[in-house]
Amino acid sequence: MDWLQPKTIGGAPVLDVLVVGGGQCGVVTAFALMRDRVRNLLVLDRAPYGREGPWQTYARMHNLRSWKDQSGPDLGVPSLTYQAWHEAQFGTAAWETLRYIPKELWNDYLLWLRRVVGVPVRNGVAAGRIGPATTDDGLPCLRVDTSDGPLHARKVVLATGQEGAGIWWMPDFVAALPQALRAHSADPIDFAGLRGKVVAVLGAGASAFDNAAMALEAGAAAVHLFCRRAEPMVVQPYRWLTFAGFMRHIHEMPDEWRWRFMAHVLGLREGFPPDTYARVMAFPHFTLHVGRPWTGAQVGADGRAVVATPRGAVVADFLICGTGVRMDPALVPELAGCAHNIASWADRYTPPAEEANPRLGAFPYLAPDYSFTERVAGATPWIRDIHLFGIGTTMSFGPAGASINAMGIAVPRLAAGVTRGLFEAELPRHYAALRAYDVAQVEIDPSRLAAE
């Protein structure tokens, strides 16, 4: 039954939940909440319709890296699986011959899912600073500044993928170069403009190889990919994690074990699949440099980029950094009002010296419902109503907010955390409603009652 009561501020309506991010995580989170009769919700995405998430922007692989029969966004409903959609579109034979899911088809599937389950999404609206507010009946809620004016919600879910608790990162010496000479792998890149150019790529993960392949396919004269390790990562540790014991329970384990598992996985970094490697190796003018990190960069006399390495300088027309993200809530616009008091793993856990890693210590230390926790208790109590669902959850929950395979476990857990908070905040009202509940199921016939 419907169990939430409409709230207002100054007579204006308050959402029960605002989801920031209309990609797969945001849409599926809203779907799970709607199944729990949380209907007064809205999803925002700054991108236009069809360009939410990475699939039509910086995801530069040809196909998803997961198996075609994965489940996740369907939340266990067979008719909502990708397979059901694909067979309805193209037939059973097409499904049988399919090897991996093309990323464009995955994007089409997500848009279909969003429409079929009725998730309300407002495109072209960017979220900004989040702060505390109070409803007309005295309940805590949140004010969210947006490019379309302020919104109020009792709960906010940040489902903004890689950027939920940090920013895309590249070395400072690369960032200091003119934009015409460099980009991050997540940036819009004019690959056609790289035709006949020499391109240098930093990083040896899958996205670095994907961007190298895009440059090669666009006609680059030469592409050099630089890996700081002596050997590139050919093992994909995330394959090992995809079992129920880990995905369902790692967040319940002691901090020392959570840190140990995820420090090992993130220390290895993400491997690249065979198809990605074959894609670049098809070009004779691709070169992989191992054990050769970048240590500096400057603009040369001819206007090209000159990159310093331990084995000499490299000159290139354009640099691409496949260097991932750096956790820093202070750089996230939505968290500008509370970043100073968001607890990190470094605030909560000190690993043994041999396991220390400042990069991992910067990840937010999340509560069991994916909400932020306070560095100083009582200074910003309202951040308990901001729930994170993206790459920033990795140290607390494993790859829960960055894995299609994990959705079937992670999203219901997130939804349960949100509904728990909504219920707990109104325990007196619910108890009063219970005491007042007097809907009779039958009408007693007085003539059939035994006489005294």
Helices and strands as residue ranges (DSSP letters): E 7-9, E 12-20, H 24-35, E 41-45, G 78-80, H 82-90, H 92-97, H 103-117, E 121-123, E 127-134, E 140-146, E 151-161, E 166-168, H 172-175, G 179-181, E 182-184, G 191-194, E 198-202, H 206-217, E 222-227, H 237-240, H 244-249, G 250-252, H 255-268, H 274-281, E 286-290, E 296-299, E 305-308, E 314-316, E 318-321, E 325-327, G 329-331, G 333-335, G 339-341, H 345-348, G 353-355, H 358-361, G 381-385, E 386-390, G 391-393, H 394-397, G 399-402, H 407-424, H 427-436, G 446-448
